[in-house]
Amino acid sequence: QRDRVLSNSNILASSHLTSTLSQAGTTINLKNVYFNTSQSNGFPDEGEVLIPFYDTSVTPNRWNMERILYGSKNTSANTLTVATNGRGNEGTTAAAHTVLTGTYSSSGTACTVNLGTNHNFTTGQRIYLDFTSGTGFDGTYIVTVTNAQIFTVEFPFARTTSGNVSLLPEVRLRSL
């Protein structure tokens, strides 16, 4: 049912976490909090967001999602503030949402990302990569899993570079 809710939702906006959100956290730091009044899309003053995460609290471990009600937005600070009792809304579980970091190297269009810890991805999943050093291309990529700690993505143009990278979890606004 949760997968159906996530995929059938009317997406009005999406962004990415820029810092880890603890299980009890009440401030959601995002890459971009916006609202376009002429197109009526973006983050309204209050709403519900969905954040996918790898759930190790269930057996077997699996990808899951948390529904979070937020009560205010700050477009200057790019934050959402969680409403009172807004974590784990509609029967989902409040969870920690971690921004993973690692290193990358690329030659041609192939880019290899090494996290040094398990990433829990499967080939075909999408992830937002924020290249914090070097000259990688920030954006959403489809991963090809090499092993539990390493995956590859394809750059849009050839680039020989290396450095550090952050994997930013997606945050989707859901229409209520």
trRosetta pair geometry for C-beta under 8 A, 3 or more apart (Angstrom, degrees):
i j d omega theta_ij theta_ji phi_ij phi_ji
1 4 5.5 -56 -152 36 36 113
1 5 6.4 38 151 -22 68 102
2 5 5.5 -49 -148 33 36 113
2 6 6.3 35 154 -19 66 105
2 64 6.6 13 112 -157 159 70
2 65 5.7 174 168 43 118 99
2 92 7.0 105 -117 -95 126 104
3 6 5.8 -57 -150 37 31 111
3 7 6.2 12 160 -5 67 112
4 7 6.2 -64 -139 46 27 98
4 8 5.5 7 169 -3 68 121
5 8 6.4 -65 -128 48 19 97
5 9 6.3 40 162 -51 58 101
5 50 7.7 174 121 -103 101 144
5 65 8.0 -150 82 73 108 135
5 67 7.8 -47 133 -70 143 126
5 174 7.8 11 161 -138 91 152
6 9 6.2 -44 -155 -1 22 117
6 50 5.7 170 -115 164 87 157
6 52 7.2 65 -137 -74 151 102
6 65 5.5 122 -77 4 131 165
6 172 7.6 103 -153 57 82 148
9 50 6.9 178 -2 -9 168 145
9 172 7.0 115 90 133 142 129
9 174 4.3 -64 -161 -131 139 99
9 175 6.7 162 -175 28 82 75
10 174 7.3 100 56 -161 59 57
10 175 4.1 -7 68 11 110 130
11 14 6.2 -7 -172 -45 121 105
11 172 5.6 -64 -123 -164 104 112
11 173 6.7 107 -157 67 60 71
11 174 7.3 -41 -98 -99 53 51
12 41 5.2 -164 -174 -143 74 75
12 42 6.9 -60 144 31 94 19
12 43 7.9 135 106 -81 108 37
12 44 7.8 0 120 -20 152 94
12 47 7.9 -105 57 -154 136 160
12 173 4.8 -66 62 99 91 121
12 174 7.8 128 13 -137 95 7
12 175 5.8 106 -31 -65 117 88
13 34 7.1 -176 -139 64 132 82
13 35 7.9 -58 -74 -93 148 61
13 41 6.0 150 -66 166 82 82
13 42 4.8 72 -85 -138 133 26
13 43 5.1 -104 70 -53 164 66
13 172 7.6 158 90 -158 52 49
13 173 4.0 39 54 15 88 133
14 170 6.1 -13 -173 -170 115 99
14 171 6.6 156 -159 83 63 53
14 172 4.8 -19 -105 -105 95 67
14 173 6.7 -133 -71 11 47 77
15 30 4.1 44 125 -175 142 124
15 31 5.2 -170 -174 48 95 86
15 32 5.1 -157 -121 59 115 69
15 33 6.6 -38 -52 -75 165 54
15 43 7.9 -24 -14 -47 128 125
15 78 7.9 -175 -172 -168 153 102
15 170 7.8 146 85 -157 32 55
15 171 5.1 -19 68 63 78 105
16 30 6.6 127 66 -155 35 74
16 31 4.6 30 54 -9 87 124
16 128 4.7 -87 -101 66 152 160
16 130 7.6 176 111 -46 145 119
16 168 3.7 65 161 133 125 123
16 169 6.5 153 -156 78 76 36
16 170 5.8 -45 -100 -102 77 43
16 171 6.4 168 -101 11 20 88
17 20 7.4 70 152 -95 134 23
17 21 6.1 -104 -133 -19 138 107
17 28 7.0 -87 -109 -169 89 84
17 29 6.6 72 -159 78 68 72
17 30 6.5 -60 -101 -102 35 58
17 31 7.9 22 60 -25 7 83
17 51 7.4 52 -43 -134 121 127
17 97 5.9 167 -48 123 166 121
17 99 5.8 -140 110 -69 108 102
17 168 5.5 -173 64 -165 63 81
17 169 4.8 18 21 55 118 91
17 171 6.1 109 -47 -37 75 116
18 29 4.8 -86 55 128 96 103
18 30 6.3 116 -8 -165 98 10
18 31 5.5 137 -61 -70 105 61
18 78 7.4 48 2 117 139 130
18 99 7.1 12 165 -88 20 153
18 130 7.8 65 -124 -44 76 173
18 168 6.5 -7 -90 -125 44 123
19 29 4.7 26 31 62 101 139
19 99 6.0 -87 -140 0 22 141
20 96 6.9 7 178 180 103 96
20 97 6.7 177 -155 91 58 57
20 98 4.9 1 -121 -125 108 52
20 99 5.1 -119 -61 14 69 85
21 25 4.4 -139 -168 62 73 151
21 28 5.9 1 -100 -113 137 72
21 29 7.7 -174 -73 26 91 79
21 51 7.6 -36 49 -177 145 173
21 96 6.8 175 92 -156 61 51
21 97 4.4 16 49 49 103 101
22 25 4.2 126 49 -40 75 100
22 96 5.5 -26 -146 -114 39 94
23 87 7.8 100 170 178 55 148
23 94 5.3 96 -174 132 78 99
23 95 6.0 -51 -112 -161 85 16
23 96 4.7 -51 -51 -55 77 76
24 87 7.4 -112 -129 -12 37 172
24 94 7.2 60 -82 152 44 141
25 28 7.3 113 125 -74 117 60
25 82 7.4 123 116 -11 62 138
26 81 6.3 22 151 -162 87 71
26 82 4.3 -115 -147 40 65 111
26 87 7.9 -91 -94 -46 67 115
27 79 5.4 -19 -170 -165 94 128
27 80 7.6 152 -159 76 47 47
27 81 6.0 -21 -103 -105 67 67
27 82 7.4 -106 -57 -2 26 88
28 49 7.2 163 149 53 175 155
28 68 7.2 128 -60 112 142 154
28 70 6.8 -80 19 -94 130 133
28 79 6.3 142 72 -160 54 67
28 80 4.3 -9 56 57 113 96
28 81 7.7 -155 18 -74 80 21
28 82 6.8 102 -24 -51 101 87
28 171 6.8 126 171 -125 132 156
29 78 6.7 56 -163 107 62 92
29 79 5.6 -29 -98 -101 54 87
30 33 5.3 105 66 -53 129 88
30 78 5.0 -129 71 165 75 93
30 79 6.8 161 16 -98 84 32
30 80 6.8 49 -16 -7 123 96
30 171 6.0 -93 -109 47 115 146
31 78 6.8 -99 115 -177 12 141
31 128 8.0 -106 -28 150 153 154
31 130 7.8 -161 -99 -86 125 133
31 168 6.6 56 -47 171 121 160
32 78 6.0 -64 -110 -128 21 118
33 42 8.0 94 174 -178 50 98
33 43 5.2 -48 -161 35 82 149
33 73 5.3 -173 173 -170 133 110
33 74 6.7 72 78 74 152 45
33 75 5.1 -137 99 -108 94 55
33 77 7.9 6 34 79 133 58
33 78 4.7 161 7 -139 96 52
33 79 6.6 -73 -19 28 151 20
33 80 6.5 170 -109 -52 136 81
34 42 4.5 -98 106 -137 73 125
34 43 6.6 108 59 18 38 92
34 75 6.2 85 -100 -134 40 111
35 41 7.7 -171 -147 101 54 35
35 42 3.6 -179 -108 100 43 134
35 43 5.7 -96 -66 59 92 56
35 44 6.5 99 -113 -90 133 38
35 73 7.7 114 -33 93 118 156
35 75 7.0 -96 10 -81 89 133
36 39 4.5 11 111 41 122 101
36 40 7.3 -59 91 -1 76 15
36 41 5.5 4 50 59 106 74
36 42 5.1 133 7 -22 69 126
37 40 6.9 25 -160 -76 34 53
42 173 7.8 76 158 9 23 163
43 47 6.6 -142 -157 30 70 135
43 73 5.0 141 125 -106 124 156
43 75 7.9 173 64 -84 115 89
43 80 6.9 -118 -168 -85 147 114
43 173 5.7 -162 -99 -81 71 143
44 47 5.3 108 52 -44 97 119
44 73 7.6 157 104 -5 28 137
44 173 8.0 128 11 -164 77 141
45 72 6.5 -26 -179 -125 75 55
45 73 6.2 -134 -135 19 35 100
46 69 7.6 20 179 179 97 84
46 70 6.2 -159 -144 97 63 66
46 71 5.2 -5 -116 -140 114 34
46 72 6.6 -21 -79 -66 83 37
46 73 7.8 -155 -71 -20 39 90
46 83 6.9 63 -150 -67 116 122
47 69 7.6 -151 116 -145 26 60
47 70 6.3 2 59 52 60 92
47 173 5.7 22 122 -154 146 101
47 174 7.4 167 163 60 105 57
47 175 8.0 -55 -152 -115 118 31
47 176 6.4 -150 -145 -29 73 113
48 67 5.8 0 -177 -174 115 96
48 68 6.8 156 -156 79 63 41
48 69 5.3 -34 -98 -96 80 62
48 70 7.4 165 -97 13 28 73
48 89 6.4 -110 -133 78 115 158
48 173 7.4 114 78 -159 49 57
48 174 5.0 -43 93 60 99 101
48 176 5.7 114 8 -78 116 98
49 67 7.6 162 83 -153 39 50
49 68 5.2 -18 61 62 87 95
49 70 6.4 29 -1 -12 107 117
49 80 6.8 111 -14 83 142 172
49 171 5.2 2 -180 -179 132 94
49 172 6.3 149 -159 76 73 40
49 173 5.6 -45 -99 -95 78 49
49 174 6.8 152 -117 5 23 84
50 65 5.2 13 -176 171 98 131
50 66 7.3 161 -152 79 52 43
50 67 5.7 -23 -99 -99 74 66
50 68 7.8 170 -86 19 26 76
50 171 7.5 156 72 -159 45 49
50 172 4.7 -18 55 63 95 99
50 174 5.4 69 -21 -36 108 121
51 65 6.3 160 78 -156 37 78
51 66 5.2 -13 58 55 92 92
51 68 6.7 18 1 -1 110 119
51 97 5.2 -40 153 -97 140 150
51 169 6.0 53 -165 140 98 127
51 170 7.3 174 -133 89 59 56
51 171 5.4 -16 -90 -106 91 73
51 172 7.8 176 -73 22 43 71
52 63 6.1 4 -174 -177 108 104
52 64 7.3 159 -151 86 63 33
52 65 4.7 -43 -95 -94 56 93
52 169 6.8 -158 67 -163 72 103
52 170 6.4 25 28 58 104 98
53 63 7.4 167 89 -150 27 63
53 64 6.2 -27 68 67 74 80
53 65 6.9 129 17 -107 71 40
53 66 6.6 12 12 -7 121 102
53 95 5.2 -169 72 110 156 142
53 96 7.7 151 -158 85 154 47
53 97 5.3 -114 -85 -107 127 79
53 98 7.9 99 -139 18 110 75
53 169 6.8 1 -85 -134 78 147
54 61 6.8 30 171 169 90 109
54 62 7.6 -152 -152 120 62 19
54 63 5.8 -44 -100 -95 59 62
54 64 7.7 102 -142 20 15 79
54 120 4.2 55 -115 108 157 160
55 58 5.3 24 128 19 118 105
55 61 6.4 -177 89 -155 59 67
55 62 5.8 -10 54 66 101 61
55 63 7.0 117 7 -146 88 12
55 64 3.8 29 -27 9 133 129
55 93 7.6 94 -130 59 124 129
55 95 6.8 -86 -106 -111 84 152
56 61 5.0 -6 -111 -118 56 118
57 93 6.9 -117 71 124 148 162
57 95 7.6 -139 1 -109 130 106
58 61 6.6 133 73 -105 70 38
58 62 6.5 -44 81 27 120 95
58 64 7.3 105 16 -53 135 142
61 120 7.5 -93 136 -132 126 129
63 120 7.7 152 -71 142 85 116
64 92 7.7 153 158 -149 107 100
64 93 7.6 10 136 41 146 105
64 95 7.6 124 86 -32 119 160
65 92 6.6 -59 103 -134 62 142
66 87 7.3 -14 175 -167 129 71
66 88 6.2 -59 -151 -90 102 51
66 89 8.0 97 171 29 72 72
66 92 4.8 156 -133 139 51 132
66 93 6.6 -85 -102 75 98 50
66 94 6.4 79 -143 -117 138 31
66 95 5.2 -155 -52 25 136 101
66 97 7.5 -118 31 -59 131 115
67 88 7.4 56 61 -168 71 18
67 89 4.2 -90 107 68 101 96
67 90 5.1 0 65 39 152 108
67 92 4.7 133 17 17 84 140
67 174 7.4 -46 -132 28 100 146
68 82 6.0 -70 -179 -118 111 103
68 86 5.6 63 -173 142 67 96
68 87 5.8 -7 -119 -111 92 50
68 88 7.7 28 -90 -17 67 29
68 89 6.2 155 -104 1 18 111
69 82 7.1 87 83 -161 58 70
69 83 4.4 -45 116 35 101 125
69 85 8.0 13 53 97 124 62
69 86 3.5 -121 67 -140 84 101
69 89 5.0 107 -23 -72 94 146
70 73 7.0 73 128 -67 132 76
70 80 4.1 -33 -145 169 159 114
70 81 6.1 120 -164 72 94 40
70 82 5.5 -72 -108 -104 68 38
70 83 5.9 154 -159 -23 14 84
70 86 6.3 121 -75 164 33 158
71 81 5.8 -53 59 95 84 92
71 82 7.0 41 6 138 90 22
71 83 3.6 117 -47 -91 102 80
71 84 7.2 35 -42 -2 148 66
71 86 6.8 -140 -31 -51 92 149
72 80 7.3 162 87 -158 47 55
72 81 4.6 5 58 43 93 113
73 79 7.3 168 -157 92 51 50
73 80 5.4 -24 -104 -104 72 72
73 81 7.7 -151 -75 13 27 77
74 77 4.2 9 117 41 127 103
74 78 7.2 -50 94 8 81 15
74 79 4.8 10 48 55 109 88
74 80 7.8 -163 20 -76 72 29
74 81 7.5 63 -14 -25 103 100
75 78 7.1 27 -161 -79 32 50
82 86 4.4 -168 -180 70 85 125
82 87 6.0 14 -169 -53 147 83
83 86 3.6 110 57 -59 79 131
86 89 6.1 -21 -168 -58 54 112
87 94 3.8 41 150 -104 116 118
88 91 7.8 -98 166 121 82 9
88 92 5.2 -149 -151 91 56 69
88 93 5.2 -13 -122 -152 114 17
88 94 3.9 -72 -39 -41 109 73
88 95 7.9 114 -80 -16 91 68
89 92 6.3 12 62 37 48 102
97 169 5.2 -109 178 50 110 163
98 169 7.6 100 66 -31 39 127
99 166 5.5 4 169 -173 109 111
99 167 6.7 169 -166 72 58 58
99 168 6.0 -2 -127 -105 101 57
99 169 6.9 -115 -87 -1 63 89
100 115 5.6 -14 167 -138 125 127
100 117 7.2 -141 -142 68 114 115
100 119 6.7 122 155 -117 174 82
100 166 7.2 152 84 -159 46 57
100 167 4.3 0 61 45 97 115
101 115 7.5 129 91 -139 30 78
101 132 7.9 -18 -137 12 109 141
101 164 6.6 2 -175 -176 104 103
101 165 7.0 165 -153 87 60 47
101 166 5.1 -28 -99 -102 80 70
101 167 7.4 -155 -76 12 32 77
102 113 5.7 91 90 177 133 85
102 114 5.4 -166 175 92 123 45
102 115 3.8 -88 -74 -103 137 47
102 116 6.1 173 -121 7 94 87
102 164 7.4 169 95 -151 30 64
102 165 5.8 -20 68 63 74 91
102 167 7.5 27 12 -21 104 106
103 113 7.5 167 88 -152 38 54
103 114 5.4 -12 62 60 85 95
103 116 7.9 62 11 -28 94 108
103 162 7.0 21 175 -180 98 94
103 163 7.0 -154 -148 117 75 23
103 164 5.9 -50 -103 -101 62 53
103 165 6.9 118 -139 16 14 89
104 111 5.7 9 -177 179 120 100
104 112 6.4 163 -153 84 67 48
104 113 4.8 -24 -97 -99 96 68
104 114 7.3 169 -86 17 43 69
104 129 7.8 62 -60 -167 155 136
104 131 7.1 -76 43 -116 141 98
104 134 7.2 -131 73 51 99 157
104 136 6.2 38 88 -72 144 147
104 162 6.3 -166 97 -143 57 59
104 163 6.5 -9 55 60 86 58
104 164 7.6 113 15 -145 84 9
104 165 4.7 48 -17 -18 121 133
105 111 7.4 177 90 -151 31 61
105 112 5.6 -9 58 56 78 97
105 161 7.5 -161 -146 100 49 43
105 162 3.9 -6 -105 -103 78 107
106 109 7.6 -45 -172 179 114 14
106 110 6.3 173 -147 93 75 49
106 111 3.9 -26 -91 -100 110 77
106 112 7.2 172 -83 16 54 64
106 136 6.8 128 -7 -101 138 92
106 155 6.0 55 -157 -26 150 135
106 159 5.4 29 104 89 136 86
106 160 6.4 -150 98 -120 76 31
106 161 5.6 11 48 51 103 71
106 162 7.1 -178 16 -75 63 60
107 110 6.3 -10 63 63 67 94
107 160 5.3 30 -115 -110 60 87
108 158 4.9 -54 -151 -128 43 97
108 160 7.6 40 -24 -70 35 81
109 154 5.1 22 144 -164 107 81
109 155 4.7 -144 -153 56 65 82
109 156 7.5 -148 -138 65 110 6
109 157 6.9 -152 -100 127 93 11
109 158 5.5 -69 -55 -87 70 57
109 159 7.6 70 -104 19 43 74
110 152 6.0 -20 -165 -167 89 125
110 154 6.6 -33 -96 -107 48 64
110 155 7.6 -75 -5 10 9 91
111 136 6.7 86 -133 -128 146 114
111 152 6.4 146 78 -159 50 70
111 153 5.1 -22 66 64 106 82
111 154 7.2 165 17 -104 89 14
111 155 5.4 95 -30 -40 118 97
111 159 7.8 7 -75 70 108 105
112 146 7.3 14 -139 -20 100 153
112 150 6.4 -2 -175 -170 97 108
112 151 7.8 174 -151 94 56 31
112 152 5.2 -33 -98 -98 62 86
113 129 7.2 -126 -86 -115 146 132
113 150 6.8 163 84 -151 53 58
113 151 5.6 -11 58 63 101 75
113 152 7.2 167 14 -96 77 31
113 153 6.8 32 -13 1 116 102
113 165 6.0 -76 -127 65 110 148
113 167 7.8 98 170 -66 150 111
114 149 6.2 33 -158 135 70 96
114 150 5.0 -15 -102 -101 72 91
115 118 7.6 -60 86 67 132 6
115 119 5.2 137 7 -65 153 100
115 149 5.3 -136 56 -167 85 75
115 150 7.4 -161 14 -77 75 43
115 167 7.6 -28 -97 -9 120 133
116 149 6.1 82 -65 -167 7 129
117 149 6.3 132 59 -121 14 100
118 148 4.8 -41 -116 166 85 103
118 149 6.2 -73 -88 -79 38 70
119 145 7.9 -164 73 -118 122 99
119 148 7.1 165 26 169 74 49
119 149 6.6 125 -14 -131 93 31
119 151 6.3 -86 63 -14 161 120
119 167 7.5 101 -138 -15 109 174
121 125 4.8 -134 -156 48 97 140
121 127 7.0 -62 -100 -40 139 132
121 143 5.1 -1 152 86 151 154
121 145 5.7 -176 95 -81 94 109
121 151 5.9 -11 68 -65 139 154
122 125 5.7 103 58 -26 65 110
122 145 6.3 -61 -148 -22 28 140
123 143 6.6 -127 -124 105 43 74
123 144 5.2 26 -129 -133 100 52
123 145 4.9 -107 -58 13 77 91
124 142 6.2 -21 -145 -168 32 106
124 143 7.4 -42 30 63 18 68
125 142 7.3 152 80 -149 30 61
125 143 5.4 -10 66 38 82 110
126 140 5.5 18 179 179 110 106
126 141 6.9 165 -149 83 66 31
126 142 5.6 -39 -92 -91 71 61
126 143 7.5 176 -100 -3 21 83
126 170 7.9 40 103 -41 101 139
127 140 7.1 171 87 -147 24 65
127 141 6.2 -26 63 61 73 80
127 143 5.9 32 12 -39 115 118
127 167 5.4 -22 174 -154 127 104
127 168 8.0 137 177 53 78 53
128 138 7.8 22 179 -178 86 79
128 139 6.9 -107 -142 152 71 21
128 140 5.1 -39 -91 -89 70 70
128 141 7.8 132 -109 13 24 73
128 167 7.1 126 74 -163 58 53
128 168 4.5 -47 88 63 115 96
128 169 7.8 -103 37 -10 107 3
128 170 6.5 128 -11 -71 117 79
129 136 6.9 -72 130 140 122 137
129 138 6.6 -151 97 -136 67 49
129 139 6.7 -3 52 58 83 47
129 140 7.9 147 12 -104 72 22
129 141 5.7 4 -2 9 117 122
129 153 6.9 -144 -19 23 148 164
129 165 5.4 -18 -166 -170 100 123
129 166 7.5 143 -159 74 50 46
129 167 6.3 -27 -101 -101 63 63
129 168 7.7 174 -94 14 13 86
130 138 5.4 24 -121 -127 52 107
130 165 6.8 143 73 -164 48 66
130 166 4.4 -20 64 62 105 97
130 167 7.8 -168 21 -77 82 16
130 168 5.4 60 -16 -25 118 119
131 134 5.9 -84 176 72 118 94
131 135 7.5 31 130 144 147 8
131 136 3.2 173 -90 63 157 112
131 137 7.1 70 0 35 137 18
131 138 5.7 -128 18 -68 85 72
131 163 6.4 79 -173 79 94 122
131 164 7.6 132 -164 87 55 50
131 165 5.2 -32 -105 -104 58 85
132 163 7.0 -154 74 140 60 115
132 164 4.7 -40 66 95 104 102
132 165 6.5 173 11 -101 84 25
132 166 5.8 66 -34 -13 119 100
133 163 3.4 -152 95 -169 84 127
133 164 4.6 57 25 29 106 89
134 161 4.2 126 -177 162 111 112
134 162 5.5 -151 -98 87 143 23
134 163 2.8 -152 -16 -7 109 129
134 164 7.4 159 4 25 103 49
135 159 6.3 -139 101 -168 99 126
135 161 4.6 -141 48 -103 82 158
135 163 7.9 115 1 -4 43 138
136 155 7.3 -127 -149 -102 74 119
136 159 7.0 142 -109 113 46 148
136 161 6.0 -154 -56 91 66 133
136 163 6.8 -136 -11 49 108 113
136 165 6.6 -6 45 -91 163 111
137 155 5.6 121 20 -145 123 95
137 156 6.2 -85 98 22 174 100
137 157 7.5 113 -49 35 144 88
137 159 7.2 165 -24 -6 99 159
139 156 8.0 21 51 -22 158 118
141 153 3.8 16 166 -149 145 140
141 154 7.3 167 -151 44 109 55
142 153 6.9 140 67 -130 44 87
142 154 7.8 -3 58 25 88 95
143 151 4.3 3 -168 163 112 144
143 152 7.3 128 -159 65 63 38
143 153 6.0 -51 -101 -76 55 89
144 151 6.1 154 74 -169 43 85
144 152 4.8 -24 62 62 101 90
144 153 7.3 165 15 -81 82 39
145 150 7.9 113 -165 92 55 56
145 151 5.0 -45 -105 -106 46 99
146 150 4.3 -42 66 103 121 101
146 151 5.8 -177 6 -103 84 33
146 152 6.1 80 -43 -18 112 93
147 150 5.2 39 45 41 85 94
155 158 7.1 124 86 -101 124 17
155 159 5.3 -97 147 24 169 111
